[in-house]
Each structure stands twice: as structure tokens, then as C-alpha cells.
């Protein structure tokens, strides 16, 4: 069966995802992989305990570590042997800092209780590498306790553990100079509040990969998340979120452009992946998602803006509500996703208990989209999925075809709105199309 080219759906807009490849191979480039010249083996190793640092969990190492890092900057790697190194104030990282621990949980830098400070801060400093350390934020009351990367280039944070922190790793820019080429990889996060990894405005080319986020609880953020993306050219790949009180990966804001969310395992209470509120031009692909109470993937924009996003090859299972919920956005493709047993919360309205549901917001209805090649099923006896595909809103340039749909309580495809031309909708029982669309199909 012929299909309308993605470029035609997008109106041929130059530079959008829809005028090029239609699969997940289109990835933001370059990634956030650090090109820093600072790394293991580059410098001689300096044992911090030989310079006065004490890892007994009692001695205040603030001044000692500051002095060691300043003197070693650009010349030596600073090594912290196993132990707990207490600090009572923020630890500022100078240019070309390489700080390494013994790995695992054996080398801990702990912030004193009731300090309420940012913990570790790198500001306008490049070529920084942190590895093999455990950062313990202690018992704090108000301030976000985090490792802050502010306006830095070429930063590597790997094989570290973050415990009792809020916005544990925060990449941003408070001034004109952006943070760029930052890699956060193979770290462990536990006892985290609001966000484990936050990529804010002013950050670009950030790579978040192979991290394990054990739990994220809500403190002040409206929607806590394992990874929160508001910067541009961000890749989030190969991560595991074992528990989040709200969202696994949240992508939002007008600066959140050219993103790739791929190969993650996301087990959440609310939404697996959220994309919207101005975010656009990206790929959400090959993720494994389970949401206890809400949507697997949620595309949303209150103002009805285009999202220019490909959602492809995701496995979404046992969601409390709809597998993929789309509201008020245009220019998107849902391709080759597998959605099993959605809508398990039988107390929810029917448009929230579907495989895929397309709706509107105050900004307008969905438009210019493709839903094709998806497998949407509800197992016998589940009796939860109301419709496999539910179209409550659509403004035209719509293609729904070649999906495998099984086990819906009602119509497999429910068209609950008059769709503007052009459109082509395969409801399994029949094909609903417009003359104008037919002329475009070759």
C-alpha cells in the first residue's frame, strides 16, 4: 500500500526531520562526547592524602581540597584513596581538573549536614574529568545539592555514584558562555529528589549514557524526572531508570531542540517519555517503557506548536493509561512501535485507555502526522484497552495505515472527528480517504 512521503506531510519545511530520513538513524550530531585532552594517563598522579586530605569522615577537607585542586590544575591528576572526605562548603573545580577515586563506593566526598550549598561547582572552567567517586549530599533542607556544570566545555563525569542529592548533575549556563561537550556516563544515582540529571538552557552537545537511576522522588519540581532536558543537541541513550515518582525522560522548552532519546529502559509511576512545551526536532526510539499510572510516551503542547518528532521502535507495556498520548502538536510520526496492554486503570476515561490517542489543546488540534507499522495489542482477559487508535482531533495531512491491532474493547480505530483534507485512514474494516490525498499517493 502506498504512503504519503514524510516531506509532504511536513509541507517540505527545510531542515525538519520530515524532509529527510524517516527512521531513528537520524541522530543529533555531534554528540556530547568530550574531546577534552585531560584524561587518565595524561598527567602524573597526586595522592591527596599526601597533601593533607583525611578520609576519616570527621576532618573538614574543604580548604585542603581547594588548595590541592588549584595547585594541581593542568599539571596532575588528583587521586583520593578509599575513605570519606567531609567538606563543609562548596568545592569549586578549577580549569583542567582531573579528580579520581578508587571506584565503587570506596571513595566518598560528603557534604556536611545542614550546609545547604551547591556541593561541587565548575564555572566557566574547561577540561574537567571526574571518575570513581561517590558524592553524598548529606542531610540538607532547602538548597539544591548538586554537581553544577556552569558554562564549561569538555567535561567528563563517569563511573561516579550520587546519593542524597537534588538535581544531582546539573549542566547549564548562568552567563553568555554555554556549557558544551559534556558527557555523563556510567554513573549510579540513588536517593535523588526532583532530577537525577538536568540539562538546562544554555547547554548544548550533552551526552547522557549508560547511567542507572535507581529512584527519583518529588520535592519541589512539578514533574520530577530521571533526566530533564531543556538544552539543545542532547543525546540520552542506554540509561536505566528503575523508579521515578513521575517521568523517566522529560524534554521541554523552546531551547530543547535536536534531541535523541534512544535505547533507554524507563520504569516510572507516571510518564515514560514526555516531549513538548516548545521542544522540537528529535527522535524517541527503541526505548523500553512501563508506566504504572500514566502514559508511556506523551507529546504535548498547550500552544499547538509543531514538535517535528519521530517516535519509532519503542516497546511500551502495561501502562496505566494510553501507550502513546498526543495532544495539541503537529508534525510527528509514530512508526513501528509495540504497545501491549495499555489502559490498565479502568477508572479512567476511554481516550486515556488506548494504544494511541490523538487529541487537542487550547492551541489547536493535531495535524500532519503518520501512524504506521505499529503493533498494538491487549491480551485476552485484560479487557482494558478501549481502542487501539483513537482520533479525537485531527486537522489534516493525516495517514493511519498498516498497523496490527488486536484486543480492543471497542472499535480498533475510532475516528471521532471530521478530519480536514488530505487524509488516509485504514480502520481495518474499511479505508477512509480524501480525493485530495488520493492524488498525492503514488
C-alpha positions as a Markdown table, in Angstrom:
| # | Residue | x | y | z |
|---|---|---|---|---|
| 1 | Unk | 0.0 | 0.0 | 0.0 |
| 2 | Unk | 1.5 | 3.4 | -1.0 |
| 3 | Unk | 2.1 | 6.0 | 1.6 |
| 4 | Unk | 2.5 | 9.8 | 1.6 |
| 5 | Unk | 6.1 | 10.9 | 2.0 |
| 6 | Unk | 7.0 | 12.5 | 5.3 |
| 7 | Unk | 8.3 | 15.5 | 3.5 |
| 8 | Unk | 4.8 | 16.1 | 2.0 |
| 9 | Unk | 3.2 | 15.8 | 5.5 |
| 10 | Unk | 5.6 | 18.4 | 6.8 |
| 11 | Unk | 5.0 | 20.8 | 3.9 |
| 12 | Unk | 8.6 | 20.3 | 2.8 |
| 13 | Unk | 9.9 | 22.5 | 5.5 |
| 14 | Unk | 13.7 | 22.8 | 5.1 |
| 15 | Unk | 15.7 | 21.5 | 8.0 |
| 16 | Unk | 13.0 | 19.5 | 9.6 |
| 17 | Unk | 13.1 | 15.8 | 10.4 |
| 18 | Unk | 10.3 | 15.2 | 8.0 |
| 19 | Unk | 12.2 | 16.2 | 4.9 |
| 20 | Unk | 14.9 | 13.6 | 5.3 |
| 21 | Unk | 15.2 | 10.1 | 6.9 |
| 22 | Unk | 12.1 | 8.7 | 8.5 |
| 23 | Unk | 13.8 | 6.4 | 10.9 |
| 24 | Unk | 15.8 | 6.6 | 14.1 |
| 25 | Unk | 19.1 | 6.6 | 12.3 |
| 26 | Unk | 18.8 | 10.4 | 12.1 |
| 27 | Unk | 20.6 | 11.4 | 15.3 |
| 28 | Unk | 21.8 | 14.8 | 16.6 |
| 29 | Unk | 25.4 | 15.4 | 15.8 |
| 30 | Unk | 27.8 | 15.9 | 17.2 |
| 31 | Unk | 27.1 | 14.1 | 20.5 |
| 32 | Unk | 28.2 | 15.4 | 23.8 |
| 33 | Unk | 31.3 | 13.2 | 23.8 |
| 34 | Unk | 34.0 | 15.2 | 25.5 |
| 35 | Unk | 37.1 | 16.0 | 23.4 |
| 36 | Unk | 39.0 | 17.0 | 26.5 |
| 37 | Unk | 42.8 | 16.4 | 26.4 |
| 38 | Unk | 42.5 | 15.8 | 30.1 |
| 39 | Unk | 42.2 | 12.1 | 30.9 |
| 40 | Unk | 43.7 | 9.1 | 32.6 |
| 41 | Unk | 47.3 | 8.7 | 31.8 |
| 42 | Unk | 47.8 | 12.3 | 30.7 |
| 43 | Unk | 49.2 | 13.6 | 33.9 |
| 44 | Unk | 51.1 | 12.2 | 36.9 |
| 45 | Unk | 49.1 | 11.1 | 39.8 |
| 46 | Unk | 49.0 | 13.1 | 43.1 |
| 47 | Unk | 47.7 | 11.3 | 46.2 |
| 48 | Unk | 45.6 | 13.9 | 48.1 |
| 49 | Unk | 46.3 | 12.3 | 51.4 |
| 50 | Unk | 50.0 | 13.1 | 51.0 |
| 51 | Unk | 49.0 | 16.7 | 50.8 |
| 52 | Unk | 46.8 | 16.8 | 53.9 |
| 53 | Unk | 43.5 | 15.3 | 52.9 |
| 54 | Unk | 42.0 | 13.0 | 55.6 |
| 55 | Unk | 39.3 | 10.4 | 54.7 |
| 56 | Unk | 38.0 | 9.7 | 58.2 |
| 57 | Unk | 34.6 | 11.2 | 57.8 |
| 58 | Unk | 35.3 | 13.8 | 60.5 |
| 59 | Unk | 38.1 | 16.1 | 59.3 |
| 60 | Unk | 36.9 | 19.1 | 57.3 |
| 61 | Unk | 38.7 | 18.8 | 54.0 |
| 62 | Unk | 37.2 | 21.9 | 52.3 |
| 63 | Unk | 40.3 | 24.2 | 52.4 |
| 64 | Unk | 42.7 | 21.3 | 51.8 |
| 65 | Unk | 41.0 | 20.0 | 48.7 |
| 66 | Unk | 40.5 | 23.5 | 47.3 |
| 67 | Unk | 44.3 | 24.1 | 47.7 |
| 68 | Unk | 45.2 | 20.7 | 46.2 |
| 69 | Unk | 42.9 | 21.2 | 43.2 |
| 70 | Unk | 44.2 | 24.7 | 42.5 |
| 71 | Unk | 47.8 | 23.7 | 42.6 |
| 72 | Unk | 47.3 | 20.5 | 40.5 |
| 73 | Unk | 45.2 | 22.2 | 37.9 |
| 74 | Unk | 46.5 | 21.4 | 34.4 |
| 75 | Unk | 49.5 | 19.6 | 35.8 |
| 76 | Unk | 48.5 | 16.5 | 37.8 |
| 77 | Unk | 45.6 | 14.1 | 38.4 |
| 78 | Unk | 44.4 | 14.2 | 42.0 |
| 79 | Unk | 43.7 | 10.8 | 43.5 |
| 80 | Unk | 41.5 | 10.3 | 46.6 |
| 81 | Unk | 42.2 | 6.9 | 48.2 |
| 82 | Unk | 39.3 | 5.0 | 49.8 |
| 83 | Unk | 37.7 | 6.9 | 52.7 |
| 84 | Unk | 35.1 | 9.5 | 53.4 |
| 85 | Unk | 36.2 | 13.1 | 52.8 |
| 86 | Unk | 34.0 | 15.6 | 54.6 |
| 87 | Unk | 33.6 | 19.1 | 53.3 |
| 88 | Unk | 31.6 | 22.0 | 54.8 |
| 89 | Unk | 31.3 | 24.3 | 51.8 |
| 90 | Unk | 31.1 | 24.2 | 48.0 |
| 91 | Unk | 34.0 | 22.6 | 46.3 |
| 92 | Unk | 34.9 | 24.7 | 43.2 |
| 93 | Unk | 36.7 | 22.9 | 40.4 |
| 94 | Unk | 39.3 | 25.0 | 38.5 |
| 95 | Unk | 40.3 | 24.6 | 34.8 |
| 96 | Unk | 41.7 | 21.3 | 33.8 |
| 97 | Unk | 40.8 | 19.4 | 36.9 |
| 98 | Unk | 41.2 | 15.6 | 36.9 |
| 99 | Unk | 39.8 | 14.1 | 40.2 |
| 100 | Unk | 39.7 | 10.3 | 40.5 |
| 101 | Unk | 38.6 | 8.0 | 43.3 |
| 102 | Unk | 39.1 | 4.3 | 43.9 |
| 103 | Unk | 35.8 | 3.4 | 42.3 |
| 104 | Unk | 32.6 | 1.9 | 43.6 |
| 105 | Unk | 31.5 | 3.3 | 47.0 |
| 106 | Unk | 35.0 | 3.3 | 48.4 |
| 107 | Unk | 35.9 | 7.0 | 47.9 |
| 108 | Unk | 33.2 | 9.3 | 49.2 |
| 109 | Unk | 33.1 | 13.1 | 49.2 |
| 110 | Unk | 30.4 | 14.0 | 51.6 |
| 111 | Unk | 28.8 | 17.4 | 52.3 |
| 112 | Unk | 28.2 | 18.2 | 55.9 |
| 113 | Unk | 24.6 | 18.1 | 57.1 |
| 114 | Unk | 22.7 | 21.4 | 57.1 |
| 115 | Unk | 25.2 | 23.1 | 54.8 |
| 116 | Unk | 22.7 | 23.9 | 52.1 |
| 117 | Unk | 25.3 | 24.6 | 49.5 |
| 118 | Unk | 25.6 | 23.6 | 45.8 |
| 119 | Unk | 28.2 | 20.9 | 46.8 |
| 120 | Unk | 30.5 | 20.9 | 43.7 |
| 121 | Unk | 30.7 | 23.7 | 41.2 |
| 122 | Unk | 32.6 | 24.1 | 37.9 |
| 123 | Unk | 32.0 | 27.6 | 36.5 |
| 124 | Unk | 33.5 | 28.8 | 33.2 |
| 125 | Unk | 36.2 | 26.1 | 33.5 |
| 126 | Unk | 37.1 | 23.7 | 30.7 |
| 127 | Unk | 38.7 | 20.2 | 30.5 |
| 128 | Unk | 37.3 | 18.6 | 33.7 |
| 129 | Unk | 37.2 | 14.9 | 34.4 |
| 130 | Unk | 35.6 | 13.3 | 37.5 |
| 131 | Unk | 35.6 | 9.5 | 37.9 |
| 132 | Unk | 35.4 | 6.7 | 40.5 |
| 133 | Unk | 33.9 | 8.9 | 43.3 |
| 134 | Unk | 30.8 | 8.8 | 45.4 |
| 135 | Unk | 29.2 | 12.1 | 46.1 |
| 136 | Unk | 27.0 | 12.1 | 49.2 |
| 137 | Unk | 24.9 | 15.3 | 49.6 |
| 138 | Unk | 24.2 | 14.7 | 53.3 |
| 139 | Unk | 21.1 | 15.9 | 55.1 |
| 140 | Unk | 20.1 | 19.3 | 53.7 |
| 141 | Unk | 16.9 | 21.4 | 54.0 |
| 142 | Unk | 16.4 | 23.9 | 51.2 |
| 143 | Unk | 19.1 | 24.4 | 48.5 |
| 144 | Unk | 19.5 | 22.1 | 45.6 |
| 145 | Unk | 22.6 | 20.0 | 46.4 |
| 146 | Unk | 24.2 | 19.2 | 43.2 |
| 147 | Unk | 27.3 | 18.9 | 41.0 |
| 148 | Unk | 26.9 | 22.0 | 38.9 |
| 149 | Unk | 28.5 | 22.5 | 35.4 |
| 150 | Unk | 28.0 | 26.2 | 34.6 |
| 151 | Unk | 29.3 | 27.4 | 31.2 |
| 152 | Unk | 32.0 | 24.8 | 30.9 |
| 153 | Unk | 33.4 | 22.9 | 27.8 |
| 154 | Unk | 34.8 | 19.4 | 27.6 |
| 155 | Unk | 33.6 | 17.8 | 30.8 |
| 156 | Unk | 33.5 | 14.1 | 31.6 |
| 157 | Unk | 31.7 | 12.6 | 34.6 |
| 158 | Unk | 31.9 | 8.8 | 34.7 |
| 159 | Unk | 31.6 | 5.8 | 37.0 |
| 160 | Unk | 30.6 | 8.0 | 39.9 |
| 161 | Unk | 27.8 | 7.5 | 42.4 |
| 162 | Unk | 25.4 | 10.2 | 43.5 |
| 163 | Unk | 23.5 | 9.8 | 46.8 |
| 164 | Unk | 21.1 | 12.1 | 48.7 |
| 165 | Unk | 21.2 | 14.9 | 46.1 |
| 166 | Unk | 18.7 | 17.2 | 44.3 |
| 167 | Unk | 19.3 | 17.9 | 40.6 |
| 168 | Unk | 22.4 | 15.7 | 41.2 |
| 169 | Unk | 24.2 | 16.6 | 38.0 |
| 170 | Unk | 23.1 | 20.0 | 36.6 |
| 171 | Unk | 24.5 | 21.3 | 33.3 |
| 172 | Unk | 23.6 | 24.9 | 32.4 |
| 173 | Unk | 24.9 | 28.4 | 31.8 |
| 174 | Unk | 24.2 | 31.4 | 34.0 |
| 175 | Unk | 26.1 | 33.7 | 31.7 |
| 176 | Unk | 26.6 | 34.2 | 27.9 |
| 177 | Unk | 29.0 | 31.3 | 27.5 |
| 178 | Unk | 27.2 | 27.9 | 27.0 |
| 179 | Unk | 28.1 | 24.6 | 28.5 |
| 180 | Unk | 29.2 | 22.3 | 25.7 |
| 181 | Unk | 30.6 | 18.8 | 25.0 |
| 182 | Unk | 29.6 | 17.4 | 28.4 |
| 183 | Unk | 29.5 | 13.6 | 28.9 |
| 184 | Unk | 27.7 | 12.0 | 31.9 |
| 185 | Unk | 28.1 | 8.3 | 31.6 |
| 186 | Unk | 28.1 | 5.0 | 33.5 |
| 187 | Unk | 27.1 | 6.7 | 36.8 |
| 188 | Unk | 24.7 | 5.5 | 39.6 |
| 189 | Unk | 22.1 | 7.7 | 41.2 |
| 190 | Unk | 20.1 | 6.8 | 44.3 |
| 191 | Unk | 18.1 | 8.7 | 46.9 |
| 192 | Unk | 17.6 | 11.6 | 44.4 |
| 193 | Unk | 14.9 | 14.3 | 44.5 |
| 194 | Unk | 13.4 | 16.1 | 41.6 |
| 195 | Unk | 16.0 | 15.3 | 38.8 |
| 196 | Unk | 19.0 | 13.0 | 38.7 |
| 197 | Unk | 20.5 | 14.7 | 35.6 |
| 198 | Unk | 19.3 | 18.1 | 34.4 |
| 199 | Unk | 20.4 | 19.7 | 31.1 |
| 200 | Unk | 19.1 | 23.2 | 31.3 |
| 201 | Unk | 19.0 | 26.2 | 29.0 |
| 202 | Unk | 22.5 | 27.3 | 27.9 |
| 203 | Unk | 23.7 | 23.7 | 27.5 |
| 204 | Unk | 24.4 | 22.0 | 24.2 |
| 205 | Unk | 26.0 | 18.9 | 22.8 |
| 206 | Unk | 25.5 | 16.9 | 26.0 |
| 207 | Unk | 25.7 | 13.1 | 26.1 |
| 208 | Unk | 23.8 | 11.2 | 28.9 |
| 209 | Unk | 24.5 | 7.5 | 28.5 |
| 210 | Unk | 24.6 | 4.2 | 30.4 |
| 211 | Unk | 23.6 | 5.7 | 33.7 |
| 212 | Unk | 21.5 | 3.8 | 36.3 |
| 213 | Unk | 19.0 | 5.9 | 38.1 |
| 214 | Unk | 17.6 | 3.8 | 41.0 |
| 215 | Unk | 15.0 | 6.3 | 42.4 |
| 216 | Unk | 13.8 | 9.8 | 42.0 |
| 217 | Unk | 11.3 | 11.4 | 44.5 |
| 218 | Unk | 9.3 | 14.6 | 44.3 |
| 219 | Unk | 10.4 | 17.6 | 46.3 |
| 220 | Unk | 9.7 | 20.9 | 44.5 |
| 221 | Unk | 9.6 | 20.1 | 40.8 |
| 222 | Unk | 6.1 | 19.8 | 39.3 |
| 223 | Unk | 7.2 | 16.8 | 37.3 |
| 224 | Unk | 10.4 | 15.1 | 38.7 |
| 225 | Unk | 12.3 | 13.1 | 36.1 |
| 226 | Unk | 15.3 | 10.8 | 35.8 |
| 227 | Unk | 16.7 | 13.0 | 33.0 |
| 228 | Unk | 15.3 | 16.5 | 32.4 |
| 229 | Unk | 16.3 | 18.1 | 29.0 |
| 230 | Unk | 15.9 | 21.8 | 28.2 |
| 231 | Unk | 19.2 | 22.3 | 26.3 |
| 232 | Unk | 19.9 | 21.6 | 22.6 |
| 233 | Unk | 21.7 | 18.7 | 20.9 |
| 234 | Unk | 21.2 | 16.4 | 23.8 |
| 235 | Unk | 21.5 | 12.6 | 23.5 |
| 236 | Unk | 20.0 | 10.4 | 26.2 |
| 237 | Unk | 20.8 | 6.8 | 25.4 |
| 238 | Unk | 21.3 | 3.4 | 27.1 |
| 239 | Unk | 20.2 | 4.6 | 30.5 |
| 240 | Unk | 18.1 | 2.7 | 33.0 |
| 241 | Unk | 15.5 | 4.4 | 35.3 |
| 242 | Unk | 14.4 | 1.8 | 37.8 |
| 243 | Unk | 11.9 | 4.1 | 39.6 |
| 244 | Unk | 10.7 | 7.7 | 39.2 |
| 245 | Unk | 7.8 | 9.2 | 41.0 |
| 246 | Unk | 6.8 | 11.0 | 37.8 |
| 247 | Unk | 8.8 | 10.9 | 34.5 |
| 248 | Unk | 11.7 | 8.9 | 33.0 |
| 249 | Unk | 12.9 | 11.4 | 30.4 |
| 250 | Unk | 11.4 | 14.9 | 30.2 |
| 251 | Unk | 12.2 | 17.1 | 27.2 |
| 252 | Unk | 10.6 | 20.6 | 27.3 |
| 253 | Unk | 11.1 | 24.2 | 26.4 |
| 254 | Unk | 11.8 | 26.1 | 23.2 |
| 255 | Unk | 15.6 | 25.6 | 23.5 |
| 256 | Unk | 15.2 | 21.8 | 23.7 |
| 257 | Unk | 15.9 | 21.1 | 20.0 |
| 258 | Unk | 17.7 | 18.3 | 18.2 |
| 259 | Unk | 17.4 | 15.6 | 20.8 |
| 260 | Unk | 17.8 | 11.8 | 20.7 |
| 261 | Unk | 16.1 | 9.6 | 23.3 |
| 262 | Unk | 17.2 | 6.1 | 22.4 |
| 263 | Unk | 17.7 | 2.6 | 23.9 |
| 264 | Unk | 16.7 | 3.5 | 27.5 |
| 265 | Unk | 14.8 | 1.4 | 29.9 |
| 266 | Unk | 12.3 | 3.5 | 31.8 |
| 267 | Unk | 10.1 | 2.2 | 34.7 |
| 268 | Unk | 8.0 | 5.1 | 36.0 |
| 269 | Unk | 5.0 | 5.9 | 38.1 |
| 270 | Unk | 3.7 | 8.5 | 35.6 |
| 271 | Unk | 5.1 | 9.1 | 32.1 |
| 272 | Unk | 8.0 | 7.2 | 30.4 |
| 273 | Unk | 9.0 | 10.0 | 28.0 |
| 274 | Unk | 7.5 | 13.5 | 27.7 |
| 275 | Unk | 8.2 | 15.8 | 24.8 |
| 276 | Unk | 6.6 | 19.1 | 24.3 |
| 277 | Unk | 6.0 | 22.7 | 25.6 |
| 278 | Unk | 8.0 | 24.1 | 22.7 |
| 279 | Unk | 10.6 | 21.2 | 22.3 |
| 280 | Unk | 11.0 | 20.1 | 18.8 |
| 281 | Unk | 13.1 | 18.2 | 16.2 |
| 282 | Unk | 14.1 | 14.9 | 17.7 |
| 283 | Unk | 13.8 | 11.2 | 17.8 |
| 284 | Unk | 12.4 | 8.9 | 20.5 |
| 285 | Unk | 13.4 | 5.4 | 19.5 |
| 286 | Unk | 14.0 | 1.8 | 20.7 |
| 287 | Unk | 13.1 | 2.5 | 24.4 |
| 288 | Unk | 11.5 | 0.0 | 26.7 |
| 289 | Unk | 8.8 | 1.7 | 28.8 |
| 290 | Unk | 6.4 | 0.8 | 31.5 |
| 291 | Unk | 4.3 | 3.4 | 33.3 |
| 292 | Unk | 2.3 | 2.4 | 36.4 |
| 293 | Unk | -0.3 | 5.1 | 36.3 |
| 294 | Unk | 0.0 | 7.2 | 33.2 |
| 295 | Unk | 1.2 | 7.4 | 29.6 |
| 296 | Unk | 4.1 | 5.5 | 28.0 |
| 297 | Unk | 5.0 | 8.5 | 25.7 |
| 298 | Unk | 3.3 | 11.9 | 25.9 |
| 299 | Unk | 3.7 | 14.5 | 23.1 |
| 300 | Unk | 2.0 | 17.7 | 24.3 |
| 301 | Unk | 1.9 | 21.4 | 23.6 |
| 302 | Unk | -0.6 | 23.8 | 25.1 |
| 303 | Unk | 0.0 | 26.3 | 22.2 |
| 304 | Unk | -0.4 | 23.8 | 19.4 |
| 305 | Unk | 3.2 | 24.1 | 18.1 |
| 306 | Unk | 4.9 | 21.6 | 15.8 |
| 307 | Unk | 7.1 | 19.0 | 17.5 |
| 308 | Unk | 8.8 | 17.6 | 14.4 |
| 309 | Unk | 9.5 | 14.3 | 16.1 |
| 310 | Unk | 9.8 | 10.7 | 15.1 |
| 311 | Unk | 8.7 | 8.1 | 17.6 |
| 312 | Unk | 9.9 | 4.7 | 16.4 |
| 313 | Unk | 10.5 | 1.2 | 17.5 |
| 314 | Unk | 9.6 | 1.6 | 21.2 |
| 315 | Unk | 8.3 | -1.2 | 23.4 |
| 316 | Unk | 5.6 | 0.1 | 25.7 |
| 317 | Unk | 3.9 | -2.3 | 28.1 |
| 318 | Unk | 1.3 | -2.4 | 30.9 |
| 319 | Unk | 0.7 | 1.4 | 31.1 |
| 320 | Unk | -2.0 | 2.7 | 33.4 |
| 321 | Unk | -3.3 | 4.9 | 30.7 |
| 322 | Unk | -2.6 | 5.2 | 26.9 |
| 323 | Unk | 0.6 | 3.9 | 25.4 |
| 324 | Unk | 1.3 | 7.0 | 23.2 |
| 325 | Unk | -0.8 | 10.1 | 24.0 |
| 326 | Unk | -0.6 | 13.1 | 21.6 |
| 327 | Unk | -2.2 | 16.4 | 22.4 |
| 328 | Unk | -2.0 | 19.7 | 20.5 |
| 329 | Unk | 1.1 | 19.0 | 18.5 |
| 330 | Unk | 1.7 | 18.6 | 14.8 |
| 331 | Unk | 4.4 | 17.1 | 12.5 |
| 332 | Unk | 5.2 | 13.8 | 14.1 |
| 333 | Unk | 5.4 | 10.1 | 13.1 |
| 334 | Unk | 4.6 | 7.0 | 15.1 |
| 335 | Unk | 6.3 | 4.2 | 13.3 |
| 336 | Unk | 6.9 | 0.6 | 14.2 |
| 337 | Unk | 6.2 | 0.8 | 18.0 |
| 338 | Unk | 4.9 | -2.1 | 20.0 |
| 339 | Unk | 2.3 | -1.3 | 22.6 |
| 340 | Unk | 0.9 | -4.1 | 24.8 |
| 341 | Unk | -1.9 | -4.0 | 27.4 |
| 342 | Unk | -2.4 | -0.2 | 27.8 |
| 343 | Unk | -5.2 | 1.4 | 29.8 |
| 344 | Unk | -5.0 | -0.8 | 32.8 |
| 345 | Unk | -6.6 | 1.8 | 35.0 |
| 346 | Unk | -10.2 | 1.1 | 34.3 |
| 347 | Unk | -11.4 | 4.1 | 36.2 |
| 348 | Unk | -10.0 | 6.5 | 33.5 |
| 349 | Unk | -11.9 | 7.9 | 30.6 |
| 350 | Unk | -11.8 | 6.0 | 27.3 |
| 351 | Unk | -9.4 | 8.4 | 25.4 |
| 352 | Unk | -6.9 | 7.7 | 28.2 |
| 353 | Unk | -7.2 | 3.9 | 27.8 |
| 354 | Unk | -6.0 | 3.4 | 24.2 |
| 355 | Unk | -2.9 | 2.2 | 22.4 |
| 356 | Unk | -2.5 | 5.6 | 20.6 |
| 357 | Unk | -4.8 | 8.6 | 21.3 |
| 358 | Unk | -4.6 | 11.9 | 19.3 |
| 359 | Unk | -6.3 | 14.9 | 20.9 |
| 360 | Unk | -6.1 | 18.7 | 21.0 |
| 361 | Unk | -5.2 | 21.5 | 23.4 |
| 362 | Unk | -6.3 | 25.1 | 23.6 |
| 363 | Unk | -3.7 | 25.8 | 20.9 |
| 364 | Unk | -5.4 | 23.6 | 18.4 |
| 365 | Unk | -5.7 | 20.1 | 17.0 |
| 366 | Unk | -3.1 | 17.7 | 15.9 |
| 367 | Unk | -2.1 | 17.8 | 12.2 |
| 368 | Unk | 0.5 | 16.5 | 9.7 |
| 369 | Unk | 1.2 | 13.1 | 11.2 |
| 370 | Unk | 1.7 | 9.4 | 10.3 |
| 371 | Unk | 0.7 | 6.4 | 12.4 |
| 372 | Unk | 2.1 | 3.4 | 10.6 |
| 373 | Unk | 3.5 | -0.1 | 11.2 |
| 374 | Unk | 2.7 | -0.2 | 14.9 |
| 375 | Unk | 1.7 | -3.4 | 16.8 |
| 376 | Unk | -1.0 | -2.6 | 19.3 |
| 377 | Unk | -2.4 | -5.4 | 21.4 |
| 378 | Unk | -4.4 | -6.2 | 24.5 |
| 379 | Unk | -4.1 | -9.7 | 25.9 |
| 380 | Unk | -7.2 | -11.9 | 26.2 |
| 381 | Unk | -8.8 | -11.3 | 29.6 |
| 382 | Unk | -7.1 | -7.9 | 30.1 |
| 383 | Unk | -10.3 | -6.1 | 29.0 |
| 384 | Unk | -8.6 | -2.7 | 29.4 |
| 385 | Unk | -7.7 | -1.1 | 26.0 |
| 386 | Unk | -10.8 | 0.7 | 24.8 |
| 387 | Unk | -9.4 | 1.5 | 21.3 |
| 388 | Unk | -6.1 | 0.6 | 19.6 |
| 389 | Unk | -6.1 | 4.0 | 17.8 |
| 390 | Unk | -8.4 | 6.9 | 18.9 |
| 391 | Unk | -8.5 | 10.1 | 16.8 |
| 392 | Unk | -10.4 | 12.7 | 18.8 |
| 393 | Unk | -8.7 | 15.6 | 16.9 |
| 394 | Unk | -7.0 | 16.0 | 13.5 |
| 395 | Unk | -6.7 | 18.9 | 11.2 |
| 396 | Unk | -5.5 | 17.2 | 8.1 |
| 397 | Unk | -2.4 | 15.7 | 6.4 |
| 398 | Unk | -3.2 | 12.5 | 8.3 |
| 399 | Unk | -2.1 | 9.0 | 7.5 |
| 400 | Unk | -3.1 | 5.9 | 9.6 |
| 401 | Unk | -2.1 | 2.7 | 7.9 |
| 402 | Unk | -0.5 | -0.8 | 8.0 |
| 403 | Unk | -0.9 | -1.2 | 11.8 |
| 404 | Unk | -1.6 | -4.5 | 13.5 |
| 405 | Unk | -4.4 | -4.0 | 16.1 |
| 406 | Unk | -5.8 | -6.7 | 18.4 |
| 407 | Unk | -7.9 | -6.9 | 21.5 |
| 408 | Unk | -9.7 | -3.5 | 21.7 |
| 409 | Unk | -12.9 | -3.5 | 23.7 |
| 410 | Unk | -14.5 | -1.1 | 21.1 |
| 411 | Unk | -13.6 | -0.2 | 17.5 |
| 412 | Unk | -9.9 | -0.9 | 16.8 |
| 413 | Unk | -9.7 | 2.5 | 15.1 |
| 414 | Unk | -12.2 | 5.2 | 16.2 |
| 415 | Unk | -12.4 | 8.3 | 14.2 |
| 416 | Unk | -14.3 | 10.7 | 16.5 |
| 417 | Unk | -13.8 | 13.9 | 14.4 |
| 418 | Unk | -14.3 | 15.2 | 10.9 |
| 419 | Unk | -10.7 | 15.3 | 9.6 |
| 420 | Unk | -9.7 | 18.1 | 7.2 |
| 421 | Unk | -8.2 | 17.0 | 3.9 |
| 422 | Unk | -5.9 | 15.4 | 3.0 |
| 423 | Unk | -6.2 | 12.1 | 4.9 |
| 424 | Unk | -5.9 | 8.4 | 4.6 |
| 425 | Unk | -7.1 | 6.2 | 7.4 |
| 426 | Unk | -7.2 | 2.4 | 7.5 |
| 427 | Unk | -9.7 | 1.3 | 10.1 |
| 428 | Unk | -9.1 | -2.4 | 9.4 |
| 429 | Unk | -12.8 | -2.8 | 8.3 |
| 430 | Unk | -12.5 | 0.0 | 5.7 |
| 431 | Unk | -10.3 | 2.7 | 4.3 |
| 432 | Unk | -11.4 | 6.3 | 4.8 |
| 433 | Unk | -9.6 | 8.7 | 2.5 |
| 434 | Unk | -10.0 | 12.0 | 0.7 |
| 435 | Unk | -9.8 | 12.7 | -3.0 |
| 436 | Unk | -7.0 | 15.2 | -2.5 |
| 437 | Unk | -5.0 | 12.7 | -0.6 |
| 438 | Unk | -5.6 | 10.0 | -3.2 |
| 439 | Unk | -3.9 | 12.2 | -5.9 |
| 440 | Unk | -0.8 | 12.5 | -3.7 |
| 441 | Unk | -0.4 | 8.8 | -3.3 |
| 442 | Unk | 1.8 | 7.2 | -5.9 |
